[in-house]
Amino acid sequence: WRLQIAAYVDDLPPRGGGLTLWPRSHCRIWDYWEAIHRDAPPPQRAAGTPEWNGYTAPPLPAIKADTQPVETHGPVGSVVLWHASLLHMAGQNELTDVIRQATIYAFAKTAKSVPDEIVKRDPHKGLWRDWSDQVRCIAAAS
């Protein structure tokens, strides 16, 4: 029920700093988030560590350490769609002759329009339920 979109406005070759995604990271991020915000005790974290920091909060360092990221690239006009719960960030631009440019957009349905608790609260089972068979097939393979 939340989709993010990046559209490349220039050619973006490999190693040009394209959007980088960590496959299946949404499950581990969601488990951590749910443990903090539900009745279960939050996971152990070092004293002084904030509840959530988009760069260093658990389990992000572990995901970055044990999951191979996928950096996207493509010709001008390429569009990358991803579920907003995936760990994502701009890649490192290793090229001296490329300035990466993209337009970013996020689409999110309101809670009222998505009353289904499976979609909102259970990314392990129903995250892709309302998507096409083609997308579900790709998501299951990653």
Backbone torsions as a table, in degrees:
resi	resn	phi	psi	omega
1	TRP	NA	3.2	173.0
2	ARG	-135.1	125.3	-174.9
3	LEU	-126.7	136.5	174.5
4	GLN	-116.6	150.2	-172.5
5	ILE	-136.0	133.2	171.1
6	ALA	-123.0	128.0	177.1
7	ALA	-117.0	122.6	-179.2
8	TYR	-78.7	124.6	-177.8
9	VAL	-95.7	-1.5	172.8
10	ASP	-139.2	163.3	171.9
11	ASP	-59.4	136.9	178.9
12	LEU	-130.2	100.8	-178.8
13	PRO	-77.1	167.3	174.1
14	PRO	-54.2	146.4	-178.6
15	ARG	68.8	15.2	-179.4
16	GLY	-93.3	6.9	177.4
17	GLY	90.2	27.1	179.3
18	GLY	-66.0	166.8	177.4
19	LEU	-52.7	131.7	-179.3
20	THR	-114.7	133.5	-177.9
21	LEU	-124.4	146.9	174.8
22	TRP	-108.0	106.9	-176.6
23	PRO	-55.9	139.3	176.7
24	ARG	62.5	9.9	179.9
25	SER	-66.9	-22.0	-178.7
26	HIS	-58.6	-33.6	-178.4
27	CYS	-66.4	-46.1	-178.5
28	ARG	-70.9	-38.0	177.0
29	ILE	-64.1	-44.1	-179.3
30	TRP	-63.1	-42.6	179.2
31	ASP	-58.7	-44.1	179.0
32	TYR	-64.3	-47.6	-179.0
33	TRP	-59.9	-45.7	-179.8
34	GLU	-63.1	-38.6	179.3
35	ALA	-63.6	-34.1	178.8
36	ILE	-73.5	-39.6	-170.0
37	HIS	-101.7	-1.7	174.7
38	ARG	-106.6	-163.6	-175.8
39	ASP	-76.8	-17.5	-179.4
40	ALA	-69.2	148.7	177.3
41	PRO	-65.5	144.0	-179.5
42	PRO	-66.8	154.7	176.6
43	PRO	-60.0	154.4	177.9
44	GLN	-63.8	138.1	174.5
45	ARG	-146.1	155.2	-177.5
46	ALA	-61.4	146.9	178.2
47	ALA	-56.2	135.8	179.0
48	GLY	87.3	-7.5	178.6
49	THR	-76.9	129.4	179.8
50	PRO	-66.5	158.4	178.7
51	GLU	-55.8	-43.5	179.2
52	TRP	-146.4	125.5	175.1
53	ASN	-135.0	124.1	-173.9
54	GLY	-61.9	-5.1	-179.1
55	TYR	-115.4	-33.4	-171.7
56	THR	-125.4	-9.4	-176.3
57	ALA	-64.6	143.5	173.8
58	PRO	-58.5	144.6	3.4
59	PRO	-97.9	20.2	-172.7
60	LEU	-59.2	-46.1	177.6
61	PRO	-60.0	-37.3	178.7
62	ALA	-66.9	-41.7	178.2
63	ILE	-61.6	-45.6	-179.7
64	LYS	-63.9	-30.7	-177.9
65	ALA	-77.8	-33.1	-172.4
66	ASP	-117.7	5.6	-179.2
67	THR	-123.4	128.3	179.3
68	GLN	-74.4	117.9	179.3
69	PRO	-74.5	160.0	176.3
70	VAL	-118.3	118.2	176.8
71	GLU	-94.8	128.0	-179.6
72	THR	-88.0	155.4	177.3
73	HIS	-158.7	168.7	177.5
74	GLY	164.5	173.3	179.1
75	PRO	-72.6	165.8	177.8
76	VAL	-49.6	137.8	-179.4
77	GLY	92.7	-8.8	178.1
78	SER	-63.4	143.0	-179.6
79	VAL	-124.0	131.6	177.0
80	VAL	-111.4	126.5	176.3
81	LEU	-112.2	135.9	176.1
82	TRP	-149.4	153.7	176.3
83	HIS	-73.0	131.7	-172.5
84	ALA	-61.8	-18.4	-179.0
85	SER	-81.1	-9.3	176.6
86	LEU	-72.1	143.0	171.7
87	LEU	-63.8	127.5	-176.6
88	HIS	-149.6	152.5	176.1
89	MET	-166.7	167.7	174.5
90	ALA	-69.2	139.5	177.4
91	GLY	-76.7	168.4	176.9
92	GLN	-80.4	122.0	178.1
93	ASN	-79.9	108.7	-179.2
94	GLU	-95.0	2.3	-175.7
95	LEU	-102.7	141.6	-178.7
96	THR	-88.8	-15.3	-176.2
97	ASP	-110.8	18.0	-177.9
98	VAL	-128.9	128.9	169.4
99	ILE	-110.0	114.8	-177.6
100	ARG	-75.7	135.3	177.1
101	GLN	-138.9	134.1	178.8
102	ALA	-150.2	157.3	170.4
103	THR	-108.0	135.3	-174.9
104	ILE	-114.4	138.3	179.3
105	TYR	-141.1	143.0	175.3
106	ALA	-121.1	134.9	176.7
107	PHE	-118.1	126.1	178.2
108	ALA	-137.7	129.9	173.4
109	LYS	-74.3	154.0	176.5
110	THR	-77.7	158.6	178.7
111	ALA	-58.4	-34.1	179.7
112	LYS	-65.4	-34.9	-178.5
113	SER	-82.2	-11.5	178.9
114	VAL	-127.5	73.8	-177.5
115	PRO	-78.2	-7.0	-175.5
116	ASP	-72.0	113.8	-178.1
117	GLU	-64.2	-28.2	179.1
118	ILE	-63.4	-44.1	-178.9
119	VAL	-67.7	-42.5	-175.5
120	LYS	-76.8	-33.5	-168.5
121	ARG	-116.4	-0.6	-173.3
122	ASP	-136.5	78.0	-177.4
123	PRO	-70.4	-16.3	-177.9
124	HIS	-72.9	-27.2	-175.0
125	LYS	-115.5	-50.0	-169.2
126	GLY	-108.8	11.8	-174.2
127	LEU	-55.3	-40.4	-175.3
128	TRP	-103.4	9.3	-173.3
129	ARG	-55.3	-37.7	-175.8
130	ASP	-90.7	7.2	-179.9
131	TRP	-95.0	168.2	-178.6
132	SER	-67.1	162.3	177.3
133	ASP	-58.9	-37.8	-179.6
134	GLN	-62.5	-45.6	-179.6
135	VAL	-67.8	-42.5	179.2
136	ARG	-61.9	-35.9	179.0
137	CYS	-65.1	-44.0	178.7
138	ILE	-66.0	-44.7	-178.6
139	ALA	-62.6	-38.7	-179.5
140	ALA	-68.0	-28.9	-178.6
141	ALA	-79.5	-19.7	-176.3
142	SER	-92.4	NA	NA
